[in-house]
Amino acid sequence: MTMIGRMAMLLAGASLLACASIAQAGTVRVTIAEYSKDTGPYFKEAAEAFQKANPDTKVEIEVVPWDNLQQKLTTDISAGTNADLSIIGTRWLLDYVSQGVVAPLDSYITPEFKASFIPTFLSPSVMDGKTYGLPIAASARAMYYNKDVFAKAGVTEFPKTWADFQAAAGKIKASSPDVAPFGLQGKEIETDVYFYYGMWSNGGAIVKDGKSGLDSQAAIDAAKLYKGFIDGGLTEPGVTSYAREDVQNLFKQGKVATVITAPFLSGQIKKEAPDLKYGVAPIPLGPNGKPFTYGVTDSIVLFENSKVKDEAFKFLAFLFSTEQRTAFDKNEGFLPVNAAEAKDPYFADDPDKKVFASLLPNAIFAPVIPGWEDIAQTTSNAIQTIYLGKGEIEPTLKEAAAKVNGILEKK
């Protein structure tokens, strides 16, 4: 064998050893949804702590704005360049499962690990008896109200029903003309959900018996209720120009007296508007008198094409330790998904979080059905049409229901 041949063999052997070393070490890539400015720093610190305890594994964190996440994942999955782990909206999970792109986690989950979760938040990620994700973020919804504005209007107790709330809104308008009584979201993510609050309180359902509930009497009554607030000058002007964050900002600025949103607003108020006196109450009840809230989870999933599934799940287990979960949920203002975490005084003794926690037994989750994003967008489009006065309530809702039924039938 020539010198060049021996050198080639040596180089090839060295290359194979290097590749084996890299494969053994493992690199876990993780795509993270950005919930706040603290999201990236938390996950990078968590990755560093994990790597310190597991020097053979490297963790690479990529933080993506929430509004861009779904499109990025769609593009990456199509190209086969997706990360090993990613946060997703749980409502997307069924589509991913049906496409075979996410891996079940059951072979990794021990009975003890499973028992550490609050079942309400783990169950949305279980399909056909298999667990396809873990609840990385959990939330519910309630109504925040400005105590000073309500007191000025002579409203001493927060209204329990929509009828009482509407009467209180009239008093607020009269006593504080510069403050909109009801902060109503009208664009972007969860515009449909803001409408569902009124629909659920009237006993409606998003989908019932495989058909859309948008043409139900409950939906019609909800649309009339919200349109009544708009036409009565009881909301901020131009509601279809305001996304969730916009309405929350109006509340922090004292420009709206109420807003329906998640637990994380409490933390924002404490940091950004510490002098604002506010309370948290259940969403007003409708004629059926049944309490409810919107339950929300985002999941973190393991992709089927990952070459480092063992290492990836090990990092997942680290993220779901009580210490890490507590740090993350305190950071972001989410509800605990871990039963041990829920006992922390930060959650157990916080009056705001107690309100949200009390509503969880009656939580309604978005249905886990194919085509959910198209259904949500169809609903939002119809609601915006009604809010803008560009369509009559019943025909607009019936047309939207027909479109949703078409989506449901295709799937």
Order of alpha helices (4+ residues) and beta strands (2+ residues): alpha-beta-alpha-beta-alpha-beta-alpha-alpha-alpha-beta-beta-beta-beta-alpha-alpha-alpha-beta-beta-alpha-alpha-beta-alpha-beta-beta-alpha-alpha-alpha-alpha-beta-alpha-alpha
